[in-house]
Amino acid sequence: MKNILIIIIVIAFTACGNVFASDIKVLTAEGDSLYKLFDNQAAKAKYLQALKLDSSNVETLWRLSRAQVDIGEHLSKDQQEAYFQQARKYAASAIQADTMHPQACLRHAIALGKIALFKGVFKSISLVKQVRENLDKCLQIDPDEPTAHYVMARTHAKLCQKSGLARKILGLGWANEETALQEYQTAIEIDSSFIMYRLDYAKLLIDLKRNKEAAEQLKIIANLPIRDEDDQAFKEEAAIMLDKY
């Protein structure tokens, strides 16, 4: 009788766990659908519901980090840091849940990068180094993650605003424009229709006085689909740049 009772309890707990797992998948899918509609607040609400069912679910945690960043980018500056810090916490928890999850590493890098930009990149050297470490790990796990290549490119490009000597003194001598160009190109090769990759690549080309190559990228942007909430603004920016250069 005792053994039968134990079996019943085990079956009940297993069934309960399966129901929770199913609910988490449904909530995550609903959140993803809302994310594709650029409704980040509603997507975040779905992910938070999923998090209540399992506080260590890596798929929920990295998506929450992404939502925090996407929402924070459109807030006033005095509100942004709190959102980016929360994004960092979610991503750190995602890594704790699964150290080998590429999106967890990527989202941690992005959140840290946003905090560094908010505080000033050259006042946040330790954060910048952590960004690079997280991107390196992400790309070791998934070499074809386009956003990781893009963020790596942006990191190199941003740091190259300082002279090579200054970068070396700050311990950032690894940053260089050649790598930035290569990483932008790789991101575009993997995902050729994402506007932000081409726009920032064009900006770097212009900085390097390679206006003809930049114009080629800007022309392509005009015919690309809207895939991100900021894409219409990016298209308009690209058109202005094309007229200028």
Secondary structure, DSSP 8 states (H G I E B T S, - for coil): -HHHHHHHHHHHHHHHHHHHHHHHHHHHHHHHHHHHTT-HHHHHHHHHHHHHH-TT-HHHHHHHHHHHHHHHTTS-HHHHHHHHHHHHHHHHHHHHH-TT-HHHHHHHHHHHHHHHHHH-GGG-HHHHHHHHHHHHHHHHH-TT-HHHHHHHHHHHHHHTTS-HHHHHHTT-TT--HHHHHHHHHHHHHH-TT-HHHHHHHHHHHHHTT-HHHHHHHHHHHTTS---STTHHHHHHHHHHHHHH-
